């Protein structure tokens, strides 16, 4: 959901020099996970116990989240996709082993699939202030997402990239859908987390902004209104990081496997790099009406990739997988330039054959499995034990 200080550490001078010399963009990934009972599919308050078992050398990359049944990891910023993939796999396995040692399980799922006890917020002053200000906007075990950071040259350019990103983010959201279950039943939405999250006052597509000054003014106005405590609560689907020189794409559910997250990161970097060319060339961002964007994001939450979404160029419904393929083809030159095309092609094919996390959960249920079976399977996927290749 949110931490004021979440994000990746500073990139090494060597990687920064390589990126600048070749005009390449760096990227990092944050993932939020649920902690669930060792046997039952319910979430449990165990973050402190899990954190105690995280090796000291890994703790800079592991953080508390809003609820005591959540934990977050943040990869270091990387230039090379294979290094990012190794870092994410290592983080998942390390935290999963810490969860095992604490007597619970780590689960990459957008929100809790089963009813459980009331979960309290983490004992931090900021979180208590959020609870006091906003009340019961975050009931249940918590909402777990994926955030991808992509480097940008400066804040002014970053704001223009945010404008260009707006029509592409619904299909990203559809690809990450991984929370169809709540209270032990199918909600009818591929991403129920998206519907829960939208209750917060600053959640939604970023508005069209003319400059970084306007971006900063908007933040100040929202803080003055009481709709957020600080810039960390700017929950737009894409924003500028408050701590790092990056655009942060943050509307998606946490995804079942590290490979899923790596595909999302590769596509996000390639899209930002593609849009950066347009910004530098003075190409104006598409004028997409806000209500249409909201409709597309609702459709993404409802259908995932297994239904339809809105083609922003024609404003007509299209099969979501066709739009996903359109995105891939659009960013293919930058995937290739960054050395990511081969990996992204393989992972795209795997996502196409297996479906989103929501589709995988529903497949288990359709084959006679239970919610417990879903959680068992996804706990193995989270740590990398289950083979889906």
Secondary structure per residue as TSV (DSSP state, phi and psi in degrees):
chain	resnum	aa	ss	phi	psi
A	1	X	-	360.0	-70.4
A	2	X	-	-165.3	137.1
A	3	X	-	-136.2	147.5
A	4	X	T	-67.1	-27.1
A	5	X	T	-114.7	8.9
A	6	X	-	-67.2	152.3
A	7	X	S	145.4	-179.6
A	8	X	-	-95.1	160.5
A	9	X	-	-76.3	173.2
A	10	X	-	-68.0	140.8
A	11	X	-	-69.5	148.7
A	12	X	-	-67.7	151.0
A	13	X	H	-58.1	-35.3
A	14	X	H	-66.1	-44.2
A	15	X	H	-67.9	-38.7
A	16	X	H	-62.1	-40.8
A	17	X	H	-66.1	-42.3
A	18	X	H	-63.7	-42.6
A	19	X	H	-63.1	-45.2
A	20	X	H	-66.2	-40.6
A	21	X	H	-64.1	-30.8
A	22	X	H	-109.5	8.4
A	23	X	T	53.5	48.5
A	24	X	-	-110.0	158.6
A	25	X	-	-106.6	141.1
A	26	X	-	-90.9	164.9
A	27	X	E	-150.9	156.6
A	28	X	E	-146.0	160.6
A	29	X	E	-131.0	136.5
A	30	X	E	-112.8	138.3
A	31	X	E	-132.3	138.6
A	32	X	E	-110.8	137.8
A	33	X	E	-126.2	157.8
A	34	X	E	-93.4	152.4
A	35	X	E	-110.3	124.1
A	36	X	E	-123.7	160.7
A	37	X	E	-56.5	151.5
A	38	X	S	-66.8	-20.8
A	39	X	S	-122.6	-47.7
A	40	X	S	-88.8	160.5
A	41	X	S	-84.6	13.2
A	42	X	S	-88.8	148.4
A	43	X	B	-72.1	152.6
A	44	X	-	-136.7	152.2
A	45	X	-	-79.5	103.1
A	46	X	-	-147.3	12.5
A	47	X	H	-63.5	-37.7
A	48	X	H	-66.8	-42.1
A	49	X	H	-64.0	-41.1
A	50	X	H	-65.4	-45.3
A	51	X	H	-58.9	-36.3
A	52	X	H	-61.8	-24.8
A	53	X	H	-96.5	-1.7
A	54	X	S	-74.4	129.8
A	55	X	-	-56.3	143.7
A	56	X	G	-55.6	-37.9
A	57	X	G	-71.5	-11.1
A	58	X	G	-103.9	-6.3
A	59	X	G	-69.1	-24.3
A	60	X	G	-65.1	-22.8
A	61	X	G	-97.8	3.0
A	62	X	E	-124.0	133.1
A	63	X	E	-133.8	159.2
A	64	X	E	-69.7	158.1
A	65	X	-	-119.5	-167.6
A	66	X	S	-66.6	-44.3
A	67	X	B	-101.8	155.2
A	68	X	T	-73.8	-5.2
A	69	X	T	-102.1	18.5
A	70	X	E	-127.7	156.9
A	71	X	E	-149.8	150.8
A	72	X	E	-127.9	146.3
A	73	X	E	-123.6	154.1
A	74	X	E	-137.1	120.1
A	75	X	-	-72.0	152.2
A	76	X	-	-63.9	151.8
A	77	X	-	-63.7	140.5
A	78	X	B	-132.9	157.9
A	79	X	S	-102.0	-35.2
A	80	X	S	-102.7	131.2
A	81	X	H	-64.6	-36.3
A	82	X	H	-66.2	-33.2
A	83	X	H	-70.3	-40.3
A	84	X	H	-60.9	-43.9
A	85	X	H	-60.1	-44.7
A	86	X	H	-62.6	-39.6
A	87	X	H	-64.5	-43.3
A	88	X	H	-65.9	-43.1
A	89	X	H	-61.8	-41.2
A	90	X	H	-65.4	-42.1
A	91	X	H	-63.4	-45.4
A	92	X	H	-60.3	-47.8
A	93	X	H	-65.7	-41.8
A	94	X	H	-61.0	-47.0
A	95	X	H	-71.7	-34.2
A	96	X	H	-63.2	-39.7
A	97	X	H	-67.6	-36.8
A	98	X	H	-64.6	-38.6
A	99	X	H	-63.9	-43.6
A	100	X	H	-56.8	-44.4
A	101	X	H	-65.2	-27.7
A	102	X	T	-87.8	-1.3
A	103	X	T	84.3	21.4
A	104	X	E	-133.2	-176.2
A	105	X	E	-125.0	148.9
A	106	X	E	-93.6	135.4
A	107	X	E	-136.7	118.4
A	108	X	-	-87.8	89.0
A	109	X	-	-148.0	143.9
A	110	X	S	-62.1	-34.0
A	111	X	B	-158.5	170.3
A	112	X	-	-65.4	130.3
A	113	X	S	-83.1	-14.2
A	114	X	S	-131.1	154.6
A	115	X	-	-69.1	141.8
A	116	X	-	-151.1	-171.6
A	117	X	S	-68.8	160.8
A	118	X	-	-62.2	129.6
A	119	X	-	-101.1	134.9
A	120	X	-	-91.3	160.4
A	121	X	B	-75.9	157.7
A	122	X	-	-62.4	143.4
A	123	X	S	-79.1	73.8
A	124	X	-	-129.4	142.9
A	125	X	H	-54.9	-40.3
A	126	X	H	-63.7	-42.4
A	127	X	H	-68.2	-35.3
A	128	X	H	-66.6	-37.9
A	129	X	H	-64.0	-41.1
A	130	X	H	-61.3	-43.0
A	131	X	H	-64.2	-41.6
A	132	X	H	-65.9	-41.2
A	133	X	H	-72.5	-43.7
A	134	X	H	-107.8	-3.3
A	135	X	-	64.8	-137.6
A	136	X	S	-93.9	46.8
A	137	X	T	-79.1	-15.1
A	138	X	T	-126.0	58.7
A	139	X	-	-71.6	165.6
A	140	X	S	87.1	-166.3
A	141	X	S	-80.2	-13.3
A	142	X	-	126.6	166.7
A	143	X	B	-120.8	124.0
A	144	X	-	-113.8	124.9
A	145	X	E	-125.3	176.1
A	146	X	E	-116.1	131.4
A	147	X	E	-122.4	128.6
A	148	X	E	-112.9	125.7
A	149	X	E	-101.3	128.1
A	150	X	E	-124.3	131.9
A	151	X	E	-67.4	146.1
A	152	X	-	-132.3	154.7
A	153	X	S	-65.9	-36.4
A	154	X	-	-164.6	169.7
A	155	X	H	-66.5	-37.2
A	156	X	H	-63.8	-44.9
A	157	X	H	-64.2	-38.4
A	158	X	H	-59.3	-40.8
A	159	X	H	-63.6	-40.5
A	160	X	H	-66.9	-34.7
A	161	X	H	-65.4	-39.8
A	162	X	H	-55.6	-41.7
A	163	X	H	-61.8	-42.3
A	164	X	H	-73.7	-25.4
A	165	X	H	-71.2	-27.6
A	166	X	G	-49.4	-47.7
A	167	X	G	-72.5	-14.1
A	168	X	G	-92.3	-19.4
A	169	X	H	-71.0	-28.5
A	170	X	H	-57.9	-38.2
A	171	X	H	-73.6	-30.2
A	172	X	H	-61.5	-44.2
A	173	X	H	-61.4	-42.1
A	174	X	H	-60.0	-39.7
A	175	X	H	-68.3	-24.0
A	176	X	H	-94.9	-1.8
A	177	X	-	-54.7	120.8
A	178	X	-	-154.4	41.0
A	179	X	B	-154.1	61.1
A	180	X	-	-79.8	-16.3
A	181	X	E	-105.1	142.7
A	182	X	E	-156.6	139.0
A	183	X	T	61.8	24.3
A	184	X	T	81.8	12.4
A	185	X	E	-142.3	164.9
A	186	X	E	-78.1	124.8
A	187	X	-	-78.0	-14.0
A	188	X	S	89.7	-3.5
A	189	X	-	-115.3	140.3
A	190	X	S	-69.4	-31.7
A	191	X	B	-128.6	87.8
A	192	X	H	-67.5	-31.3
A	193	X	H	-53.8	-40.3
A	194	X	H	-58.8	-39.9
A	195	X	H	-69.4	-39.1
A	196	X	H	-65.5	-42.1
A	197	X	H	-66.5	-33.8
A	198	X	T	-66.8	-7.4
A	199	X	T	-72.0	-21.4
A	200	X	S	-71.3	143.4
A	201	X	T	-68.4	-21.3
A	202	X	T	-107.0	12.7
A	203	X	-	-82.6	137.3
A	204	X	B	147.1	-179.7
A	205	X	-	-63.4	144.0
A	206	X	-	-63.3	142.2
A	207	X	-	-71.5	163.2
A	208	X	-	-71.4	123.4
A	209	X	-	-121.8	135.8
A	210	X	S	-82.3	-22.3
A	211	X	-	-162.5	168.2
A	212	X	H	-66.3	-34.2
A	213	X	H	-58.6	-43.2
A	214	X	H	-65.8	-37.0
A	215	X	H	-58.8	-48.3
A	216	X	H	-65.9	-38.6
A	217	X	H	-62.7	-40.6
A	218	X	H	-62.3	-42.3
A	219	X	H	-60.9	-46.4
A	220	X	H	-62.3	-40.5
A	221	X	H	-65.7	-40.0
A	222	X	H	-68.2	-38.4
A	223	X	H	-64.7	-43.8
A	224	X	H	-63.7	-30.4
A	225	X	H	-72.7	-18.7
A	226	X	T	90.2	0.0
A	227	X	S	-73.2	-15.9
A	228	X	-	-152.0	151.9
A	229	X	S	-78.7	-34.5
A	230	X	S	-162.2	179.6
A	231	X	G	-64.1	-25.0
A	232	X	G	-62.5	-18.4
A	233	X	G	-97.3	15.3
A	234	X	-	-79.5	95.6
A	235	X	-	-96.3	32.4
A	236	X	B	-61.6	154.6
A	237	X	S	-66.2	-19.8
A	238	X	E	-145.7	141.3
A	239	X	E	-151.5	170.6
A	240	X	E	-84.2	137.4
A	241	X	-	-65.2	139.7
A	242	X	S	-76.0	-15.5
A	243	X	S	-118.1	-18.3
A	244	X	S	-135.9	155.7
A	245	X	S	-78.7	64.9
A	246	X	E	-137.7	156.7
A	247	X	E	-90.4	134.5
A	248	X	E	-113.4	115.4
A	249	X	E	-95.1	120.4
A	250	X	E	-144.6	29.6
A	251	X	E	-95.5	-4.9
A	252	X	E	-94.2	154.9
A	253	X	E	-63.6	155.0
A	254	X	-	-62.5	142.4
A	255	X	-	-100.6	156.7
A	256	X	S	-59.9	-40.4
A	257	X	S	-126.1	161.8
A	258	X	H	-61.6	-36.8
A	259	X	H	-61.4	-39.2
A	260	X	H	-59.4	-44.5
A	261	X	H	-66.2	-36.5
A	262	X	H	-65.1	-41.0
A	263	X	H	-60.8	-46.6
A	264	X	H	-58.5	-43.5
A	265	X	H	-64.4	-42.6
A	266	X	H	-62.0	-45.1
A	267	X	H	-66.3	-38.1
A	268	X	H	-64.2	-45.0
A	269	X	H	-64.7	-43.9
A	270	X	H	-63.3	-37.0
A	271	X	H	-68.0	-45.4
A	272	X	H	-61.0	-41.8
A	273	X	H	-63.6	-39.3
A	274	X	H	-64.3	-45.2
A	275	X	H	-69.2	-30.1
A	276	X	H	-61.2	-37.1
A	277	X	H	-61.2	-41.4
A	278	X	H	-65.5	-41.8
A	279	X	H	-61.5	-45.3
A	280	X	H	-65.4	-29.4
A	281	X	T	-85.1	-2.2
A	282	X	T	77.6	18.1
A	283	X	-	-72.9	125.8
A	284	X	-	-70.5	149.0
A	285	X	-	-69.8	147.5
A	286	X	-	-60.0	142.7
A	287	X	-	-89.8	88.3
A	288	X	-	-100.2	120.9
A	289	X	-	-60.8	137.0
A	290	X	H	-56.9	-43.8
A	291	X	H	-60.6	-34.0
A	292	X	H	-69.5	-38.2
A	293	X	H	-61.6	-43.9
A	294	X	H	-61.3	-40.7
A	295	X	H	-63.6	-40.3
A	296	X	H	-67.0	-38.9
A	297	X	H	-68.8	-37.3
A	298	X	H	-61.8	-42.9
A	299	X	H	-64.4	-37.8
A	300	X	H	-61.6	-43.5
A	301	X	H	-65.5	-36.5
A	302	X	H	-75.5	-47.8
A	303	X	H	-97.6	-24.7
A	304	X	T	61.8	-142.8
A	305	X	T	-93.3	-2.4
A	306	X	S	-89.6	-0.1
A	307	X	S	-126.1	-128.6
A	308	X	E	-123.2	165.2
A	309	X	E	-146.0	-174.9
A	310	X	E	-103.9	125.3
A	311	X	E	-74.9	111.1
A	312	X	T	-69.0	-21.3
A	313	X	T	-74.0	-37.5
A	314	X	T	-106.7	-13.5
A	315	X	T	62.2	30.2
A	316	X	E	-118.0	149.2
A	317	X	E	-66.2	137.4
A	318	X	E	-136.1	156.3
A	319	X	E	-55.8	131.5
A	320	X	H	-60.4	-36.1
A	321	X	H	-66.7	-30.1
A	322	X	H	-66.1	-38.3
A	323	X	H	-69.9	-35.1
A	324	X	H	-64.3	-41.4
A	325	X	H	-66.6	-36.2
A	326	X	H	-62.8	-41.4
A	327	X	H	-61.0	-46.8
A	328	X	H	-59.1	-46.1
A	329	X	H	-65.6	-36.0
A	330	X	H	-63.4	-39.4
A	331	X	H	-97.8	3.0
A	332	X	H	-52.3	-45.1
A	333	X	H	-57.9	-37.7
A	334	X	H	-78.2	-29.8
A	335	X	H	-59.2	-44.1
A	336	X	H	-67.6	-43.5
A	337	X	H	-64.3	-33.4
A	338	X	T	-86.9	0.6
A	339	X	T	79.7	19.1
A	340	X	-	-105.8	-3.9
A	341	X	H	-63.0	-45.2
A	342	X	H	-62.7	-48.1
A	343	X	H	-63.3	-45.7
A	344	X	H	-63.6	-36.1
A	345	X	H	-64.4	-45.4
A	346	X	H	-62.3	-46.1
A	347	X	H	-70.1	-33.3
A	348	X	H	-64.2	-43.5
A	349	X	H	-63.0	-37.2
A	350	X	H	-66.5	-42.4
A	351	X	H	-64.2	-37.5
A	352	X	H	-64.2	-40.9
A	353	X	H	-77.9	-31.4
A	354	X	H	-96.3	-25.0
A	355	X	-	84.7	174.2
A	356	X	-	-67.3	172.3
A	357	X	H	-58.0	-38.5
A	358	X	H	-61.2	-44.3
A	359	X	H	-64.2	-37.9
A	360	X	H	-67.3	-39.6
A	361	X	H	-63.2	-46.3
A	362	X	H	-65.4	-32.9
A	363	X	H	-62.8	-39.1
A	364	X	H	-62.9	-43.5
A	365	X	H	-66.9	-38.3
A	366	X	H	-68.3	-20.9
A	367	X	T	-93.3	14.8
A	368	X	T	93.1	5.1
A	369	X	-	-77.3	167.8
A	370	X	-	-108.3	174.2
A	371	X	H	-60.4	-37.0
A	372	X	H	-61.2	-38.1
A	373	X	H	-64.6	-39.5
A	374	X	H	-60.5	-47.8
A	375	X	H	-65.6	-41.0
A	376	X	H	-58.0	-48.2
A	377	X	H	-63.7	-44.9
A	378	X	H	-73.9	-26.6
A	379	X	H	-64.8	-37.3
A	380	X	H	-69.7	-40.3
A	381	X	H	-62.4	-39.6
A	382	X	H	-58.8	-45.2
A	383	X	H	-85.9	-9.6
A	384	X	T	94.6	15.2
A	385	X	-	-84.3	-29.2
A	386	X	S	-87.2	133.0
A	387	X	-	-92.6	118.4
A	388	X	-	-116.1	15.2
A	389	X	-	-78.4	360.0
